[in-house]
Amino acid sequence: MKKIAIQGEPGSNSHLATRQLLGEVELLPCALSVEVLEKLTRSHDADAAVLPVENSLHGAVADHSDLLLRYGVQIVAECSLRIRHALMAVPGVAEQQVKRVLSHPVALSQCRKFFMEHPALEAVPFYDTAGAIKHLMADHITDEAAIAAPFAAEVYGATILRSGLEDDPKNFTRFFLLTRAEDAEAMRPAGALVNKLSLAFDLPHRPGSLLEALKELVAAGADLTRIDSRPVPGRPWEYTFFVDLRIPSAEAADAIVAGLRQSCREVVELGRYEAAGLPQE
């Protein structure tokens, strides 16, 4: 059974994404995202890793783009997960008993309407959604609740007090399946259609350099689905651009990389993989 490193605990959205990508595997839960990449590339404790990279409401997870580049991992698959939030507590706890609600800061921010309707409740940031209910169950805390995916209640035996807390039901998160570069072909899902490409590139400081790079993408027939910029450490006011592209063929990917290398100082291919559609409601 493959060992997969995730940020978060069993029952988290990362766990759900891992099941969607790979089925049942052995999880290596990590408190920090950097620990996920360390287990994959340094200690080799993990065969692969799953990390969230973009949310449809909050945008890209910028730190994770930095980590992909720093650790030299390869993207071999992606999935899109519908994010659902439920209020849960230790069995026997009534909603009226709850004074504080624990969850990851992003989950708390996605449930603002709930907190506006319940001003007496204190929102308390925690390192992980599923980790929050795990903590409450382990210590049998009866005046606190957690916001997590309903799946977490199944994993830890918690009681769901209220479902559908998310402000916007059109809330999706993209996750990448990551591997070491030498394992990319072996870990790529069998039969996957490679129609998406992720790249990082640095541009020289001169007028029109970004436009030149984008023209290379257009010439190859690519559809730009995401572009972000991140500061380059040690080079103030210089940036690395991260792009995701729909591509018509493997030959188009080769042409894009070759063309960008003519106009960019550095081009790093982060992965070729099959584009994920939105999950069913």
C-alpha positions in Angstrom: 0.0 0.0 0.0 1.3 3.4 -1.0 2.3 5.9 1.8 0.9 9.4 1.0 1.9 12.5 3.0 -0.9 15.1 3.5 -1.2 18.4 5.4 -3.8 17.7 8.1 -5.3 14.7 9.9 -7.4 11.7 8.7 -10.9 13.0 8.0 -9.6 16.3 6.4 -10.3 17.5 2.9 -6.8 16.5 2.0 -7.7 12.9 3.1 -10.9 13.1 0.9 -8.8 14.4 -2.1 -6.3 11.5 -1.6 -9.1 9.0 -1.7 -10.4 10.6 -4.8 -7.0 10.4 -6.5 -5.7 7.1 -5.2 -8.4 5.2 -3.3 -7.4 3.7 0.0 -3.8 4.3 1.0 -1.7 4.6 4.1 -1.7 8.3 5.2 1.2 10.2 6.7 -0.5 13.1 8.4 1.6 16.3 8.8 0.9 19.5 10.7 2.8 21.7 8.3 2.9 21.7 4.5 6.7 21.9 4.5 6.8 18.6 6.5 4.8 17.0 3.7 7.5 17.8 1.2 10.3 16.8 3.6 8.7 13.4 4.0 8.5 13.0 0.2 11.9 14.4 -1.0 14.3 14.2 2.0 13.4 11.2 4.2 11.5 9.3 1.5 9.0 8.2 4.1 6.2 9.0 1.6 5.8 7.6 -1.9 3.8 10.6 -2.9 2.1 13.7 -1.4 -1.2 15.5 -1.8 -1.5 19.3 -1.3 -4.2 21.9 -2.0 -3.1 24.5 -4.5 -6.1 26.6 -5.3 -9.6 27.4 -3.9 -12.4 28.8 -6.1 -13.2 31.5 -3.5 -9.8 32.3 -2.0 -7.5 31.8 -5.0 -4.1 30.1 -5.0 -2.3 28.7 -2.0 0.8 30.9 -2.7 3.1 29.2 -0.2 2.5 25.8 -1.9 3.6 27.2 -5.2 6.8 28.2 -3.6 7.2 24.7 -2.0 6.7 22.9 -5.3 9.5 25.0 -6.9 11.9 24.7 -3.9 11.6 20.9 -3.5 11.7 20.1 -7.2 8.6 17.8 -7.1 6.5 16.8 -10.1 2.7 17.1 -10.5 1.3 13.8 -11.9 -2.5 14.3 -11.3 -5.0 16.8 -9.9 -8.5 16.6 -8.6 -11.2 19.1 -7.7 -13.1 18.6 -4.4 -16.4 20.2 -3.3 -15.8 21.7 0.1 -18.5 21.1 2.7 -18.4 22.4 6.2 -20.3 20.9 9.2 -20.5 21.9 12.9 -19.6 18.8 15.0 -19.0 18.0 18.6 -18.5 15.2 21.1 -21.6 12.9 21.3 -24.1 14.2 23.8 -23.1 17.9 23.4 -26.0 20.1 22.4 -25.5 23.2 20.2 -26.6 25.4 23.1 -23.6 24.3 25.2 -21.1 25.4 22.6 -19.1 28.6 23.4 -16.2 28.2 21.0 -15.7 26.8 17.5 -12.4 25.5 16.3 -11.2 25.1 12.7 -8.6 26.0 10.2 -8.6 29.8 9.5 -9.7 29.3 5.9 -12.6 27.2 7.0 -13.7 29.7 9.6 -13.5 32.5 6.9 -15.8 30.4 4.6 -18.5 30.2 7.3 -18.9 34.0 8.1 -22.6 34.0 7.7 -22.9 31.3 10.4 -20.8 33.3 12.9 -22.8 36.5 12.0 -26.0 34.6 12.9 -24.4 33.3 16.1 -22.5 36.3 17.5 -22.0 34.6 21.0 -19.8 31.9 19.4 -16.1 32.5 19.4 -14.2 31.4 16.3 -10.9 29.9 17.3 -8.2 29.1 14.6 -6.7 25.6 14.7 -4.1 24.0 12.5 -6.5 21.6 10.7 -10.2 21.1 10.3 -10.2 17.4 11.1 -7.5 18.0 13.7 -9.9 20.2 15.6 -12.6 17.5 16.1 -9.8 15.0 16.8 -8.7 17.3 19.7 -12.2 17.7 21.1 -12.9 14.0 21.0 -9.6 13.0 22.6 -10.0 15.4 25.5 -13.8 15.0 25.6 -14.4 18.8 25.6 -18.1 19.6 26.0 -18.2 23.4 25.5 -16.5 23.6 22.1 -17.3 22.4 18.6 -15.4 22.1 15.4 -16.0 22.9 11.8 -14.8 20.2 9.4 -15.9 18.1 6.5 -18.8 15.7 7.4 -16.4 12.9 6.7 -14.4 13.9 9.8 -17.4 13.1 12.0 -17.4 9.5 10.6 -13.7 9.1 11.2 -13.8 10.3 14.9 -17.3 9.3 15.9 -18.4 12.9 16.5 -22.0 14.2 16.3 -22.9 16.6 13.5 -24.9 19.5 15.0 -25.4 21.4 11.8 -24.5 20.9 8.1 -24.0 23.2 5.1 -22.2 26.0 7.0 -20.3 27.2 4.0 -21.3 30.7 2.7 -21.1 29.7 -0.9 -22.0 26.1 -2.2 -19.8 26.8 -5.2 -16.7 26.2 -3.1 -14.1 23.9 -4.7 -10.4 23.2 -4.0 -7.9 21.8 -6.4 -5.4 19.3 -5.1 -2.2 18.1 -6.7 -0.7 14.6 -6.5 3.0 15.1 -6.2 5.9 12.8 -6.6 9.7 12.8 -6.7 10.9 13.6 -10.3 12.4 10.2 -10.8 9.0 8.5 -9.9 6.7 10.7 -12.0 6.0 8.2 -14.8 5.5 5.3 -12.4 3.1 7.3 -10.2 1.1 8.8 -13.0 -2.4 7.3 -13.0 -2.8 4.5 -15.6 -4.6 5.7 -18.8 -4.4 9.4 -17.8 -4.8 11.9 -20.6 -2.0 14.4 -20.4 -3.7 17.7 -21.4 -2.5 20.1 -18.8 0.9 21.7 -18.0 2.2 23.6 -15.0 5.3 25.8 -15.3 7.3 28.4 -13.4 9.4 31.0 -15.2 11.4 34.1 -14.4 11.4 37.0 -16.8 14.1 39.7 -17.5 13.3 43.2 -16.5 12.5 44.8 -19.8 9.4 46.2 -21.4 7.2 43.6 -23.0 8.9 40.5 -21.5 5.6 39.1 -20.1 3.8 39.7 -23.4 6.5 37.8 -25.3 6.1 34.9 -22.9 2.3 34.9 -23.3 2.7 35.0 -27.1 4.6 31.7 -26.9 1.6 30.1 -25.1 -0.9 31.4 -27.7 1.3 30.2 -30.6 1.2 26.7 -29.2 -2.6 26.7 -28.8 -2.5 26.7 -25.0 -5.4 27.9 -22.8 -4.1 29.8 -19.8 -6.2 28.7 -16.8 -4.1 30.3 -14.0 -1.3 32.8 -13.6 0.3 33.9 -10.3 3.4 35.8 -9.4 5.6 35.2 -6.4 8.7 37.2 -5.2 12.1 35.8 -5.9 14.0 35.4 -2.6 17.2 37.5 -2.7 16.1 39.5 -5.7 13.9 42.4 -4.5 11.1 43.3 -6.8 11.7 40.4 -9.1 9.1 37.7 -9.6 8.5 34.1 -10.6 5.4 33.5 -12.6 3.4 30.3 -12.1 1.1 29.2 -14.9 -1.3 26.3 -15.5 -2.2 25.6 -19.1 -4.6 23.4 -21.0 -2.6 22.0 -23.9 -3.7 20.3 -27.1 -0.9 17.7 -27.2 2.4 16.6 -25.8 4.1 18.3 -28.7 2.5 21.6 -27.8 3.9 21.2 -24.3 7.4 20.7 -25.7 7.0 23.7 -28.0 5.9 25.9 -25.1 8.8 24.9 -22.9 11.3 25.4 -25.7 9.8 28.8 -26.7 9.8 30.1 -23.2 13.4 29.2 -22.7 14.2 31.6 -25.5 12.7 34.6 -23.7 12.9 33.7 -20.0 15.9 33.5 -17.6 14.7 30.2 -16.2 11.9 27.8 -17.0 10.9 25.0 -14.6 8.4 22.3 -15.7 6.3 21.4 -12.6 4.3 18.7 -14.3 2.1 17.3 -17.1 -1.2 15.7 -16.1 -4.9 15.2 -16.8 -7.1 18.2 -16.1 -9.8 17.6 -13.5 -13.4 18.7 -14.0 -15.6 20.0 -11.3 -17.1 17.2 -9.1 -20.8 16.5 -9.1 -22.9 18.4 -6.7 
